[in-house]
Amino acid sequence: MPAKEGLIDVLSSSARGPELSVVGGGAVGLISALAAADAGWRVRVFDAGAHRRAAQVAGGMLGCV
C-alpha cells in the first residue's frame, strides 16, 4: 500500500520540533498525536486501516490500567 499523508502529518508539517511516529489511528493514537502536534512535535500516524480498536474492544471504556 502506498504511503499517504494523514491529517496529523498535514497539520504539523510546518513544525520544526522533534519528530514522533504514532502507531495506530484509533482514539488513543489520535489523541496522543494531536497533543504532541499542539506541543510543537512533527507527528506522523501509521494505521493499518479499519479494524477493532481499543475503544471498541473495551466497550468505549478507556481509563487507567
N, C-alpha and C positions, 0 to 999 in steps of 0.2 A: 504494500500500500504506500503511495507517495506521501511524503510529509506535507502537512498543511499548516498554515499559520492559524493558531487558535485565537480566540477573543482575548485571552490574557496576554498572549505574545504581542498582539497588535496594540493593546492598551499600554504596555510597558516598554515598547521597543525604543522609545526615545530616552529611557532612563540610562544613566551611566553608572549605576551602582553595581553591586555584586550580582552574580547570576544564580538562579535557583531553578532546578528541574523538579516538577511535582509529578509523581506517577499516580494517575487516577483522577478522572474528571468528575467524580461524584461530589456529594455535598461537602465532605470534609476536605477533599483535594481542592475544590474551587474556592472555598472559604479561606483556606490556607494560602492559596495563590493570590487571591485578592488582597489579603492582609499584607503579604510580602510586597506586592506591587505598590500598595499605598505607602509602604515604608521605604520605597525607592529601589527595590530589587528589580532586576530584569528577570521575568518569570516565563517559563515555557511549561505548559501542561501536556503530558503524554497520557492518552487514553485509548484503550483497545476498542471502545465502542459500547453500544448499549448492552448491558448485562446486569445481573443482580449486583447492586451496590450496597454499601454498609447500611445506609438508611432504610433500604427495602428489607434487607435481611433482619435487621433489628426492629422492624416494625415502626421505623421512624423515631425510635428512642435512642438518641445518641447522647452519651454523657461520659463522665469519668469512669474509667475501668479500674 
